[in-house]
């Protein structure tokens, strides 16, 4: 998201310029989708949730007063709408798209065995992440994967730093427990296949 362009579009929206809304939608849509993936994962009705987010965003845009960065305000708004939709629709968080994660892996081109091992590991990690509730999953992804500071995470999810620390602690604990369970199960499958 380019702050200068977004700020100009917000100004134009505030002036009642209709075309600015469409331009703002196009500019921030990828960021909104990324946030939604962080909170709920790639669920079937993601496009419906996206539309709900933008309806709320355009309705709430006059309340944005530049006291914080727009990206922080946007994250909090998307996060809150996503949680509301989870509660209302009883949405289960979606599965992590393993192919997309593989596409984002940096480095040299791995051989087929390495690709297979990476894919298996990513699937196991995704399975553990998917087992977390949306609030814990969000703080874990933001802090440990996207490397935001505790203060930045707190601003983005609209809660205090101590709450973020608590959620992060329990998210890491649950994540580690789930990973241990997954490895025990996968080791048992390997042992069974050898018999």
Buried (B, 14 or more C-beta within 10 A) or exposed (E): BEEEEBEBBBEBBEEEEEEBBEBBBEBBBEBBBEBBBBBBBBBEBBEEBBEBBBEBBEEEBEEBEEEBBBBBBBBBBBBBBBBEBBEEBEBEBBBBBBEEBEEEEEEEEEEEEEEEEBBEEBBBBBBBBBBBEBBBBBBBBBBEEEEBEBEBBBBBBBBEBEBBBBBBEBBBEBBEEBBEEBEEEEEEEEEEEEE
